[in-house]
Amino acid sequence: MPPGLEQAAVLERIHEVIGTNGYRLDFTECVVGNASVAPSPLLDALQGWVERTEPGTHCLPTISVGYSDSRAFRAAFPECVAYGFFPYRHMSVEQLGALAHGRDERVDVRDLALAVDCYRGVATELLG
């Protein structure tokens, strides 16, 4: 469910958009989403790394239809700023989507090296 919206609010919005007749809706999971604020030192550091690595590109905050461990960290530690950020350039969005959390989950080793460079650079910038 979207950040901050519980089941009742989601159901109300669905009824507003498509009405209440002609379908049955079952909630098989009720996990309320959460989010980190977009303006933050972490986002600034990520943006700096992105600009240095791929000049002319920008970080664009989005909401994922799934959720990452970031959701659990934010729930456990309310002051935690966490983004599900993993840079890649060697696999397509379609490949990543098909492989994520699947039986044969994997990433291109070149993208793993790119992510290590990102995380090291961002951590060094933020923590010294």
Summary of the structure (lengths in Angstrom):
residues: 128
radius of gyration: 18.0
end to end distance: 36.6
largest distance: 58.2
contacts: 261
relative contact order: 0.13
helix: 46%
strand: 2%
